[in-house]
Amino acid sequence: MTIVLLLGQQLIAANKPESIPSKLREIKTTSWYQSKFQAWEVYLEENPDNPSDWLEYFIAAAYSGVSKSKLEEISADIATKFQSSFEAAYASAKTNGWSDIGVKQMANAVQLSNSPATMAEELMLAEFYLNKKGRESASKKLYSQSQLHASSLNYSYNVLMSVGENGILFTEGESTTIPIWILQDEMNVRTDVSVINLELATNQTYLKRKLDDLGLQIPTEESELSLSYSLPRANPNREFYFALTLPKKNLKKIEDRLYVVGLTSQLSDSRINNYAILKENIENKFLLDYLTVDFNGEPKTATGRTYEGNYIVPFILLKEHYDKTGNELKSGYWTNQILNVADRSHLKSRVEMLLNKNGLKSANFVITEINVKEMDKQLTKVKDNIYASISETTNEQYETFLDYLINNGYDDLYQKARIDLSKYDGAALGMHKSYHFDLRKNSKHKGSRTTDFSQHPAMDMTHEAAKIYCEWLTAQYNGQEKRKFKKVQFRLPSEQEWTMAALGYVDFQSWVFEDNIVKARPYGEDKPKYFEEYRIGDYDSVSYPWYHFDWFKYRNSIINNKGCYLANTKAPEIPACQGQMIGDGFTFTNKVTTYFSNDMGLFDVIGNIAEMIDEEGKAMGGSWDHPANESTITSVMQYEHSEPTVGFRVFMEVIEE
């Protein structure tokens, strides 16, 4: 009997959804919060008696962006089920915000709580009442009990260093404000800076008390004008700064008077030399080592890390300063810093395009007529304005590009882009010569072009060569009169873009692979007609894009239920597919589009050739010479220069429709 009860408890625990971390520590994607909101909703239908579970449900709902009426409904349910509880008081307080009633409810919740969960609210309440000792005490507890990651403190330190002496700093939200207060209260950092939290400032009682404490004139203009506009107008002799994390809605009436000076923007009615201020702040005051070395092993969702993208704009401005002054060394240094931050923030491709002005670093390519309609047919939508070629770049396509370079006199580019056979000799050299076609050969040989491998994937080129191909393709497409889109950029994908395209789930919710929920047929002997939802991160792995063709159990199998291989990888040379072939039937590459495509219409994302991404030296998906366990959706292959197992697939980003 005891064993049965224990097993039952383990099953319930196994089905219990993941807890929602405080945004002071981690910020997940909206889709992650939405999935947890749904999971907690289902869980509570069977397990409705624990108030802390209901609070998890409420927090997931709030973070996932449900309507205010839905939050009020959940809060009312908690109040009905668990009267006079901490959970009821907390949910009600969060629903009412920092209104007078919300403040009273939050004070009640903090008094009822006996856990670290409300330390952030304790600090906010101390600030609301301008209780200096209370705020210092709460800051000390938050810091000493490690309630936030170091990256948040590092980021907030640099925010403070972006504010002039005795400046007024506008922030919004607990996750961007509390680390600043901890630095001021616990470490005595930049205590001259006065912080106004716009969420607290929605309460007029607090606002009047705060402005009086700071010696600021209270705005007399209409209440509908934003504080970020009216307060500086009422106090023209004070300097005001706005954190880069502030939503644009708060800055609409002043955005043309804002100058980026670091991780803040300074408000000024007259033009200021923000380049000089940027240089001083970033190069002499900022702490930046944490952007290149992860000293603390923080998760990618650590709050401070999610804000790192805000460094890109000030870094770009600093780079532009050095471009204008002719300091190539400094410009190059900040370019590398920009790309490092962009890579960490999963923005590398877009930032590279921004750095390259119009998205091109290439020569002014001569425009030749191409079949642009056929090009459009070969592209499938991944998400939003991102498209991918349905197949890997073929020998025929790459040879056409090389032929163009020769015929139009781009000799330097040809030397960079040509197929590299220098590493082969003997029989291997002969084989690869027959696979490729050397366009430097005479016209007699040129007329006898071999077509056996024309639709096989191109390989044996460098990462630089693939990028030149993308630049050439971009110029050709944008130069055609009857093109579908006004302006595009062809490029190599980021690792996240490639992974989600390879997964092929049309309705994917996040660029973070593990955060996605997919639909697949559940386990069973008979093929069910219905589909169930599976969150990728909840399972050991999802290796292949045919995870839902029959059952979810095939997500990690390179063969189907008939024993046939579903991709060209390095397979054992034994009879397969009910004895119809040896292994997967290939000893080298296959023609592109030989195997079934994934749901997005992309062929050969697994095996055949590993596909380059935007990071040089990395290719995805494995190849004909990689075993199945190294040829998955998330497999990353390291390579140098050029390889017979590495090629590429072009992605297209629509810049203007």
SEVEXBA-964524 format. One record per residue (C-alpha): x, y, z; residue in one letter. Coordinates in Angstrom, 1 decimal. Layout:
BEGIN
       u       v       w  r
       X       Y       Z  A
...
END
This chain:
BEGIN
       u       v       w  r
     0.0     0.0     0.0  M
     2.8     2.4     0.9  T
     4.6     1.6    -2.4  I
     1.4     2.3    -4.4  V
     1.0     5.7    -2.6  L
     4.6     6.6    -3.3  L
     4.3     5.7    -6.9  L
     1.2     7.8    -7.2  G
     3.0    10.8    -5.6  Q
     5.9    10.4    -8.0  Q
     3.6    10.4   -11.0  L
     1.9    13.6    -9.8  I
     5.2    15.2    -9.2  A
     6.4    14.1   -12.7  A
     3.4    15.8   -14.3  N
     3.7    19.0   -12.3  K
     4.7    21.9   -14.5  P
     7.9    23.8   -14.0  E
     7.9    26.7   -11.6  S
     8.0    30.3   -13.0  I
    11.3    32.0   -12.0  P
    11.3    35.6   -10.9  S
    12.1    38.0   -13.7  K
    14.7    39.4   -11.3  L
    16.7    36.3   -12.1  R
    15.5    35.0   -15.5  E
    13.4    36.3   -18.4  I
    12.1    33.6   -20.7  K
    10.4    33.9   -24.1  T
     6.7    34.8   -24.2  T
     6.0    31.4   -25.8  S
     7.6    29.7   -22.8  W
     5.4    31.6   -20.4  Y
     2.4    30.8   -22.6  Q
     3.2    27.1   -22.5  S
     3.6    27.1   -18.8  K
     0.3    29.0   -18.4  F
    -1.5    26.2   -20.4  Q
     0.4    23.5   -18.5  A
    -0.6    24.9   -15.1  W
    -4.2    25.3   -16.2  E
    -4.4    21.6   -17.2  V
    -2.6    20.5   -14.0  Y
    -4.9    22.5   -11.7  L
    -8.0    20.8   -13.2  E
    -6.8    17.5   -11.6  E
    -4.9    19.1    -8.6  N
    -6.8    22.2    -7.4  P
    -6.0    22.2    -3.7  D
    -2.5    23.8    -3.4  N
    -2.5    27.6    -3.2  P
     1.1    27.9    -4.3  S
     0.3    26.0    -7.5  D
    -2.5    28.6    -8.1  W
     0.0    31.3    -7.7  L
     2.3    29.7   -10.2  E
    -0.6    29.7   -12.6  Y
    -1.3    33.4   -11.9  F
     2.3    34.4   -12.5  I
     2.5    32.4   -15.7  A
    -0.6    34.1   -16.9  A
     0.7    37.5   -16.0  A
     4.1    36.9   -17.8  Y
     2.4    35.4   -20.8  S
     0.5    38.6   -21.5  G
    -3.1    37.5   -20.9  V
    -5.8    40.2   -20.6  S
    -6.3    42.1   -17.4  K
    -9.8    40.6   -17.1  S
    -8.3    37.1   -17.2  K
    -5.8    38.0   -14.5  L
    -8.7    39.4   -12.4  E
   -10.6    36.2   -12.9  E
    -7.7    34.1   -11.7  I
    -7.1    36.4    -8.8  S
   -10.7    36.1    -7.8  A
   -10.6    32.3    -8.0  D
    -7.6    32.3    -5.6  I
    -9.3    34.6    -3.2  A
   -12.4    32.4    -3.2  T
   -10.5    29.1    -2.7  K
    -7.9    30.4    -0.3  F
    -9.3    33.3     1.7  Q
    -6.9    35.4     3.8  S
    -3.9    33.6     2.3  S
    -0.6    35.1     1.1  F
    -1.4    33.8    -2.4  E
    -4.7    35.6    -2.5  A
    -3.2    38.9    -1.2  A
    -0.3    38.7    -3.6  Y
    -2.4    37.9    -6.7  A
    -4.8    40.7    -5.9  S
    -1.9    43.2    -5.3  A
    -0.3    42.3    -8.7  K
    -3.6    42.7   -10.4  T
    -4.2    46.2    -9.0  N
    -0.6    47.3    -9.5  G
     0.8    50.2    -7.5  W
    -2.6    51.8    -6.9  S
    -3.5    52.7    -3.3  D
    -5.4    49.4    -2.9  I
    -2.6    47.5    -4.6  G
     0.0    48.9    -2.2  V
    -2.1    47.8     0.8  K
    -2.6    44.4    -0.6  Q
     1.1    44.0    -1.3  M
     2.0    45.1     2.2  A
    -0.4    42.4     3.5  N
     1.1    39.8     1.2  A
     4.7    40.6     2.4  V
     3.5    40.4     6.0  Q
     1.9    37.0     5.4  L
     4.9    35.6     3.4  S
     7.6    33.6     5.1  N
     9.7    33.0     1.9  S
    12.3    35.0    -0.2  P
     9.7    35.2    -2.9  A
     8.5    38.6    -1.8  T
    11.9    40.3    -1.1  M
    11.7    42.3    -4.3  A
     8.2    43.5    -3.3  E
     9.5    44.3     0.2  E
    12.2    46.6    -1.4  L
     9.6    48.2    -3.7  M
     7.3    48.9    -0.7  L
    10.2    50.5     1.2  A
    10.9    52.7    -1.8  E
     7.2    53.6    -2.1  F
     7.2    54.9     1.5  Y
    10.8    56.4     1.0  L
    11.9    54.2     3.9  N
    15.6    54.4     3.5  K
    16.5    51.9     6.2  K
    13.8    49.5     5.0  G
    15.1    49.7     1.4  R
    18.7    49.1     2.5  E
    17.6    46.1     4.5  S
    15.7    44.6     1.6  A
    18.6    45.3    -0.8  S
    21.0    43.5     1.6  K
    18.7    40.4     1.8  K
    18.3    40.2    -1.9  L
    22.0    40.5    -2.5  Y
    23.2    38.2     0.3  S
    20.7    35.5    -0.7  Q
    21.7    35.6    -4.4  S
    18.3    36.5    -5.6  Q
    19.7    37.8    -8.9  L
    22.5    36.9   -11.3  H
    25.8    38.8   -11.5  A
    25.0    39.9   -15.1  S
    22.1    42.0   -13.8  S
    24.5    43.9   -11.5  L
    27.1    44.3   -14.2  N
    24.5    45.6   -16.6  Y
    23.0    48.0   -14.0  S
    26.5    49.2   -13.0  Y
    27.0    50.3   -16.6  N
    23.5    52.0   -16.6  V
    24.6    54.1   -13.6  L
    27.9    55.0   -15.3  M
    25.8    56.3   -18.2  S
    24.2    59.0   -16.1  V
    25.8    62.4   -15.5  G
    26.5    63.7   -12.0  E
    23.4    64.2    -9.9  N
    21.3    63.1   -12.9  G
    17.7    61.9   -12.8  I
    17.3    58.4   -14.2  L
    13.9    57.0   -15.5  F
    13.4    53.2   -15.3  T
    10.5    50.9   -15.5  E
     9.9    47.4   -14.1  G
    11.4    45.6   -11.1  E
    14.0    43.7   -13.1  S
    15.7    46.9   -14.4  T
    15.3    49.0   -11.2  T
    16.0    46.8    -8.3  I
    19.6    45.9    -9.3  P
    20.4    49.6    -9.5  I
    19.0    50.2    -6.0  W
    21.0    47.2    -4.7  I
    24.2    48.7    -6.2  L
    23.4    52.1    -4.5  Q
    22.3    50.7    -1.1  D
    24.6    47.7    -0.7  E
    27.7    48.8    -2.6  M
    27.5    52.6    -2.4  N
    27.7    52.9    -6.2  V
    26.6    56.2    -7.8  R
    24.3    57.3    -4.9  T
    24.2    60.7    -6.5  D
    21.9    59.4    -9.2  V
    18.2    59.6    -8.4  S
    16.0    56.8    -9.8  V
    12.4    57.3   -10.7  I
    10.5    54.1   -11.4  N
     7.7    54.8   -13.8  L
     5.5    52.0   -12.4  E
     5.7    53.3    -8.9  L
     5.2    56.8   -10.3  A
     1.7    55.9   -11.5  T
     0.7    56.3    -7.9  N
     0.2    60.1    -7.3  Q
     0.8    59.9    -3.6  T
     4.2    58.3    -4.2  Y
     5.1    60.6    -7.0  L
     4.4    63.8    -5.0  K
     6.4    62.4    -2.1  R
     9.3    61.4    -4.4  K
     9.5    64.6    -6.3  L
     9.4    66.6    -3.0  D
    12.2    64.5    -1.7  D
    14.3    65.1    -4.8  L
    13.6    68.9    -4.7  G
    11.9    68.7    -8.1  L
     9.0    70.9    -9.3  Q
     5.7    68.9    -9.7  I
     4.4    69.2   -13.3  P
     1.3    71.3   -13.6  T
     0.5    70.2   -17.2  E
    -2.4    67.9   -18.1  E
    -2.2    64.5   -16.4  S
    -2.4    62.7   -19.7  E
     1.0    63.9   -20.6  L
     3.7    61.4   -19.8  S
     5.9    62.1   -16.8  L
     9.0    61.6   -19.1  S
     7.8    64.7   -21.0  Y
     6.3    66.9   -18.3  S
     8.8    66.5   -15.5  L
    11.9    67.7   -17.5  P
     9.8    70.7   -18.8  R
     9.0    71.6   -15.2  A
    12.7    71.3   -14.2  N
    14.8    72.6   -17.0  P
    17.9    73.0   -14.8  N
    18.2    69.3   -14.1  R
    19.6    66.6   -16.3  E
    17.3    63.7   -17.2  F
    18.4    60.3   -18.5  Y
    16.3    57.4   -19.8  F
    17.3    53.7   -19.6  A
    17.5    52.0   -23.0  L
    15.1    49.4   -21.6  T
    12.2    51.8   -21.5  L
     9.3    51.1   -23.9  P
     9.1    53.5   -26.8  K
     5.6    54.5   -25.7  K
     7.2    56.5   -22.8  N
     9.4    58.4   -25.1  L
     7.2    59.4   -28.0  K
     7.1    63.2   -27.3  K
    10.8    63.5   -26.6  I
    12.6    60.9   -28.9  E
    13.9    63.6   -31.2  D
    15.7    65.2   -28.2  R
    17.4    62.1   -26.9  L
    21.1    61.3   -27.3  Y
    22.5    57.9   -26.6  V
    25.4    58.2   -24.1  V
    25.8    54.6   -23.0  G
    23.0    52.4   -21.7  L
    20.9    55.5   -21.3  T
    19.8    58.4   -23.5  S
    20.2    62.0   -22.3  Q
    17.5    64.5   -22.9  L
    18.7    67.8   -24.3  S
    16.9    70.7   -26.1  D
    20.2    71.6   -27.7  S
    22.6    69.3   -29.6  R
    25.3    67.7   -27.4  I
    28.5    66.0   -28.4  N
    27.3    62.5   -27.3  N
    30.2    60.8   -29.1  Y
    32.6    62.3   -26.5  A
    30.4    61.3   -23.7  I
    30.0    57.8   -25.1  L
    33.7    57.4   -25.5  K
    34.3    58.5   -21.8  E
    31.5    56.3   -20.4  N
    32.2    53.1   -22.3  I
    35.9    53.1   -22.5  E
    36.7    54.6   -19.1  N
    33.8    53.7   -16.8  K
    32.0    50.6   -18.1  F
    32.7    47.0   -16.8  L
    32.7    44.9   -20.0  L
    34.7    41.8   -19.2  D
    31.5    39.9   -18.4  Y
    30.4    40.2   -22.0  L
    33.3    38.1   -23.3  T
    33.9    35.7   -20.4  V
    31.1    33.9   -18.5  D
    32.5    33.9   -15.0  F
    29.4    32.6   -13.3  N
    27.9    29.9   -15.7  G
    24.7    31.8   -16.0  E
    21.8    30.5   -18.2  P
    21.2    32.3   -21.5  K
    17.9    33.4   -20.0  T
    19.6    35.2   -17.0  A
    18.0    38.6   -16.8  T
    21.2    40.5   -17.3  G
    22.0    38.5   -20.4  R
    18.7    39.2   -22.0  T
    19.4    42.9   -21.8  Y
    22.8    42.6   -23.5  E
    21.4    43.6   -26.9  G
    21.1    47.1   -25.6  N
    24.9    47.5   -25.9  Y
    24.8    47.2   -29.7  I
    23.5    50.8   -30.4  V
    26.1    52.6   -28.2  P
    28.9    50.4   -29.5  F
    27.9    51.1   -33.1  I
    27.9    54.8   -32.4  L
    31.4    54.5   -30.9  L
    32.6    52.6   -33.9  K
    31.1    55.3   -36.2  E
    33.1    57.9   -34.2  H
    36.3    56.1   -34.9  Y
    35.4    55.6   -38.6  D
    35.0    59.4   -38.9  K
    38.2    60.1   -37.1  T
    40.1    57.5   -39.2  G
    41.1    55.3   -36.3  N
    40.9    51.9   -38.0  E
    42.3    50.0   -35.1  L
    39.7    51.2   -32.6  K
    36.9    50.8   -35.2  S
    37.9    47.2   -35.8  G
    38.0    46.6   -32.0  Y
    34.5    47.9   -31.5  W
    33.2    46.0   -34.6  T
    34.4    42.8   -32.9  N
    32.7    43.8   -29.7  Q
    29.4    44.6   -31.6  I
    29.5    41.2   -33.3  L
    30.3    39.4   -30.1  N
    27.3    40.9   -28.3  V
    25.1    40.4   -31.3  A
    26.0    36.7   -31.4  D
    25.3    36.3   -27.7  R
    22.0    38.1   -28.2  S
    21.1    36.1   -31.3  H
    21.1    39.2   -33.5  L
    24.3    38.6   -35.4  K
    22.9    38.5   -39.0  S
    20.8    41.6   -38.6  R
    23.6    43.5   -37.0  V
    26.0    42.5   -39.7  E
    23.5    43.9   -42.2  M
    23.4    47.1   -40.3  L
    27.1    47.4   -40.1  L
    27.3    46.8   -43.9  N
    24.9    49.7   -44.5  K
    22.8    48.2   -47.3  N
    23.6    44.7   -46.5  G
    26.4    44.4   -49.0  L
    30.2    44.4   -48.6  K
    30.8    43.2   -52.1  S
    31.9    44.7   -55.3  A
    29.4    46.4   -57.6  N
    28.3    43.3   -59.4  F
    27.1    43.6   -63.0  V
    23.5    42.6   -63.2  I
    22.6    39.8   -65.6  T
    19.2    38.4   -66.3  E
    18.1    35.5   -64.2  I
    14.9    33.5   -63.8  N
    13.7    35.4   -60.7  V
    10.3    33.5   -60.7  K
    12.2    30.2   -60.5  E
    14.3    31.6   -57.6  M
    11.2    32.6   -55.7  D
     9.8    29.1   -56.2  K
    12.9    27.6   -54.6  Q
    12.4    29.6   -51.4  L
    10.1    28.7   -48.5  T
     9.1    30.9   -45.6  K
    10.7    30.1   -42.2  V
     9.1    32.8   -40.1  K
     8.3    36.5   -40.5  D
    10.6    37.9   -43.2  N
    13.1    35.0   -43.1  I
    13.1    32.5   -46.0  Y
    15.3    29.5   -46.9  A
    16.2    27.7   -50.0  S
    14.4    24.3   -50.2  I
    17.7    22.6   -51.2  S
    21.3    22.9   -50.6  E
    23.2    25.0   -53.1  T
    23.9    22.7   -56.0  T
    27.0    22.2   -58.2  N
    25.1    23.7   -61.1  E
    24.2    26.8   -59.2  Q
    27.6    27.3   -57.8  Y
    29.3    26.7   -61.2  E
    27.0    29.4   -62.7  T
    28.3    31.8   -60.1  F
    31.9    30.9   -60.8  L
    31.3    31.2   -64.5  D
    29.9    34.7   -64.0  Y
    32.9    35.8   -62.0  L
    35.3    34.7   -64.8  I
    33.2    36.1   -67.7  N
    32.8    39.5   -65.9  N
    36.4    39.9   -64.9  G
    36.1    39.4   -61.1  Y
    39.4    37.6   -60.9  D
    40.1    38.4   -57.3  D
    36.7    37.2   -56.2  L
    37.1    34.1   -58.3  Y
    40.3    33.2   -56.6  Q
    38.5    33.4   -53.2  K
    35.4    31.6   -54.4  A
    36.8    28.8   -56.6  R
    36.5    25.1   -55.6  I
    39.6    24.1   -53.6  D
    41.0    20.7   -54.7  L
    44.6    21.3   -53.3  S
    44.1    18.8   -50.5  K
    43.5    15.9   -52.8  Y
    45.8    13.7   -54.9  D
    45.7    10.4   -56.8  G
    42.4     8.7   -57.1  A
    40.7    11.2   -54.7  A
    41.8    14.1   -56.9  L
    40.4    12.4   -60.0  G
    37.1    11.6   -58.2  M
    36.7    15.2   -57.0  H
    37.5    16.6   -60.4  K
    34.7    14.6   -61.9  S
    32.4    15.8   -59.1  Y
    33.2    19.5   -59.7  H
    33.8    21.4   -62.9  F
    36.8    23.7   -63.1  D
    35.8    26.8   -65.0  L
    39.4    27.8   -65.6  R
    39.7    25.1   -68.2  K
    39.6    25.8   -71.9  N
    36.4    26.2   -73.9  S
    36.7    22.8   -75.5  K
    36.6    21.1   -72.1  H
    34.0    23.6   -71.0  K
    31.6    22.3   -73.7  G
    31.8    18.8   -72.4  S
    30.5    19.7   -69.0  R
    29.6    16.7   -67.0  T
    26.1    16.7   -65.6  T
    26.2    13.5   -63.4  D
    26.7    15.6   -60.3  F
    25.1    18.9   -61.4  S
    22.2    18.5   -58.9  Q
    24.4    17.3   -56.1  H
    25.3    19.7   -53.3  P
    28.3    22.0   -53.9  A
    31.2    21.6   -51.5  M
    34.9    22.2   -51.1  D
    34.5    26.0   -50.9  M
    35.4    28.2   -48.0  T
    33.1    30.2   -45.7  H
    34.3    33.4   -47.4  E
    33.3    31.9   -50.7  A
    29.8    31.1   -49.5  A
    29.4    34.6   -48.3  K
    30.6    36.0   -51.7  I
    28.0    33.8   -53.4  Y
    25.3    35.2   -51.1  C
    26.4    38.8   -51.9  E
    26.3    38.0   -55.6  W
    22.9    36.5   -55.4  L
    21.6    39.4   -53.4  T
    22.8    41.9   -56.1  A
    21.3    39.8   -58.9  Q
    17.9    39.4   -57.2  Y
    17.6    43.1   -56.2  N
    18.6    44.1   -59.8  G
    15.8    42.2   -61.5  Q
    12.7    44.2   -62.7  E
    10.1    41.5   -62.0  K
    11.2    40.4   -58.6  R
     8.7    39.6   -55.9  K
    10.3    41.7   -53.2  F
    11.7    45.2   -53.5  K
    14.8    44.5   -51.5  K
    16.3    41.3   -50.0  V
    19.5    40.0   -48.6  Q
    20.7    36.4   -49.2  F
    23.0    35.2   -46.4  R
    24.1    32.3   -44.3  L
    21.7    31.6   -41.4  P
    22.4    31.9   -37.7  S
    22.6    28.7   -35.7  E
    19.1    29.4   -34.3  Q
    17.6    30.1   -37.7  E
    19.1    27.0   -39.2  W
    17.9    24.8   -36.4  T
    14.3    26.0   -36.5  M
    14.2    25.7   -40.3  A
    15.6    22.2   -40.0  A
    13.0    21.3   -37.4  L
    10.5    22.3   -40.0  G
     7.6    23.0   -37.6  Y
     5.6    25.7   -39.4  V
     4.0    27.1   -36.3  D
     7.1    27.3   -34.1  F
     6.8    29.8   -31.4  Q
    10.4    30.7   -30.5  S
    13.8    30.8   -32.1  W
    15.1    29.0   -29.0  V
    14.8    25.3   -30.0  F
    14.0    23.9   -26.5  E
    11.2    26.4   -25.8  D
     9.0    25.2   -28.7  N
     5.9    23.1   -28.4  I
     5.2    20.8   -31.3  V
     2.3    18.6   -32.3  K
     2.9    14.9   -33.0  A
     1.1    11.6   -32.8  R
     1.5    10.0   -29.4  P
     3.1     6.6   -28.7  Y
     1.2     3.5   -29.7  G
     1.2     0.4   -31.8  E
    -1.7     1.7   -34.0  D
    -1.3     5.0   -35.8  K
    -3.6     7.4   -34.0  P
    -5.6    10.0   -35.9  K
    -5.1    12.7   -33.3  Y
    -2.0    14.8   -32.3  F
    -0.7    15.8   -28.9  E
     1.5    18.7   -27.9  E
     5.1    18.1   -26.8  Y
     7.5    20.7   -25.4  R
    10.9    19.9   -26.9  I
    12.8    21.0   -23.8  G
    10.9    18.4   -21.7  D
    12.4    15.5   -23.6  Y
    15.9    14.0   -24.0  D
    16.1    15.3   -27.5  S
    14.3    15.8   -30.8  V
    16.9    14.8   -33.4  S
    15.1    14.7   -36.7  Y
    12.3    16.6   -38.5  P
    10.1    13.5   -39.0  W
     9.2    13.5   -35.2  Y
     5.5    13.4   -36.0  H
     5.2    11.5   -39.3  F
     4.1     8.3   -37.5  D
     4.7     8.6   -33.7  W
     6.7    11.0   -31.5  F
     8.9     8.0   -30.6  K
    10.6     8.3   -34.0  Y
    12.0    11.7   -33.2  R
    15.4    10.2   -32.6  N
    15.4     7.4   -35.2  S
    17.2     7.7   -38.5  I
    15.1     4.9   -39.9  I
    11.3     4.5   -40.3  N
     9.2     1.5   -39.2  N
    10.1    -0.4   -42.3  K
    13.8    -0.1   -41.6  G
    14.5     2.4   -44.4  C
    16.9     5.3   -43.9  Y
    15.4     8.7   -44.0  L
    18.6    10.6   -44.7  A
    22.0    10.1   -46.3  N
    24.4     9.6   -43.4  T
    27.3     7.2   -42.7  K
    25.2     4.1   -42.3  A
    26.4     0.5   -41.6  P
    27.0    -1.4   -44.8  E
    24.4    -4.0   -44.0  I
    21.0    -4.8   -45.7  P
    18.3    -2.3   -44.9  A
    14.8    -1.3   -46.0  C
    13.6    -4.9   -46.0  Q
    16.6    -6.0   -47.9  G
    16.2    -3.6   -50.8  Q
    19.5    -1.8   -50.3  M
    22.7    -1.7   -48.4  I
    22.7     0.9   -45.7  G
    21.1     4.1   -46.9  D
    22.0     3.4   -50.6  G
    24.7     6.1   -50.9  F
    28.4     6.0   -50.4  T
    28.8     9.7   -51.2  F
    26.4    12.7   -51.6  T
    22.9    12.3   -53.1  N
    21.1    14.5   -55.5  K
    19.3    17.3   -53.6  V
    15.6    16.7   -53.0  T
    16.1    12.9   -53.1  T
    14.6    12.3   -49.6  Y
    11.3    13.6   -48.2  F
    11.3    17.3   -47.2  S
    10.4    18.5   -43.7  N
     7.1    20.3   -43.1  D
     8.5    23.6   -44.3  M
     9.5    22.0   -47.6  G
    13.3    21.9   -46.9  L
    15.1    18.9   -48.2  F
    18.3    17.2   -46.9  D
    18.6    19.2   -43.6  V
    19.9    15.9   -42.2  I
    23.0    14.4   -43.8  G
    24.1    14.8   -47.4  N
    26.4    17.7   -46.6  I
    26.8    19.7   -43.4  A
    25.5    23.2   -44.0  E
    27.5    26.3   -43.1  M
    26.0    28.9   -40.7  I
    27.1    32.6   -40.3  D
    29.8    31.6   -37.7  E
    32.9    30.6   -39.6  E
    34.1    27.1   -38.8  G
    30.7    25.7   -37.9  K
    28.3    23.6   -40.0  A
    25.0    22.0   -39.1  M
    23.1    18.8   -39.7  G
    25.9    16.3   -40.4  G
    26.8    14.8   -43.7  S
    27.2    11.6   -45.8  W
    30.4    10.9   -43.8  D
    28.9    11.5   -40.3  H
    27.1     8.8   -38.4  P
    23.4     9.4   -37.5  A
    24.1    10.6   -34.0  N
    26.2    13.4   -35.4  E
    23.7    14.2   -38.1  S
    20.8    15.8   -36.2  T
    18.9    19.0   -36.1  I
    21.2    20.3   -33.4  T
    24.5    18.7   -34.5  S
    27.3    21.3   -35.0  V
    30.4    20.2   -37.0  M
    33.7    22.0   -36.7  Q
    35.6    22.5   -39.9  Y
    38.6    24.4   -41.3  E
    38.9    26.1   -44.7  H
    37.0    23.8   -47.0  S
    35.8    20.2   -46.7  E
    34.2    17.5   -48.9  P
    31.5    17.2   -46.2  T
    30.6    20.9   -46.0  V
    28.4    23.1   -48.3  G
    25.7    25.6   -47.7  F
    22.0    26.5   -48.1  R
    21.1    30.2   -48.7  V
    18.6    32.0   -46.5  F
    16.9    35.1   -47.6  M
    15.8    38.1   -45.4  E
    13.2    40.4   -46.9  V
    14.3    44.0   -46.2  I
    11.6    45.8   -48.1  E
     8.5    44.2   -49.5  E
END
